[in-house]
Amino acid sequence: MVVEQKPYQMFAWIATACLIAAATVASLFPSEPMYFNLPGNLHHYAFTVANFMWVAIGILWKEKSLIVLNAGLTVIYVAGLMF
């Protein structure tokens, strides 16, 4: 049985590592402030970047569920940073 590998697999693994790093920072250092006097905590930005990367992967793979889930999470994180 031959299993076809999806394109952009390395990008997906990088996004996964970023998402795991964001969850680790959120769990171990929940009140770590963001640098450069930006609002919010470090993990909010890490989650925003990771979810945005997964939106891009969803677009590249044409997976609507990935796009909707991660675009929604990205909007939630950005809104939380703004308000």
Stockholm file with secondary structure:
# STOCKHOLM 1.0

chainA/1-83         MVVEQKPYQMFAWIATACLIAAATVASLFPSEPMYFNLPGNLHHYAFTVANFMWVAIGILWKEKSLIVLNAGLTVIYVAGLMF
#=GR chainA/1-83 SS CCCCCCTTHHHHHHHHHHHHHHHHHHHHCTTCBCSTTCSSBHHHHHHHHHHHHHHHHHHHHTCHHHHHHHHHHHHHHHHHHHC
#=GC SS_cons        CCCCCCTTHHHHHHHHHHHHHHHHHHHHCTTCBCSTTCSSBHHHHHHHHHHHHHHHHHHHHTCHHHHHHHHHHHHHHHHHHHC
//
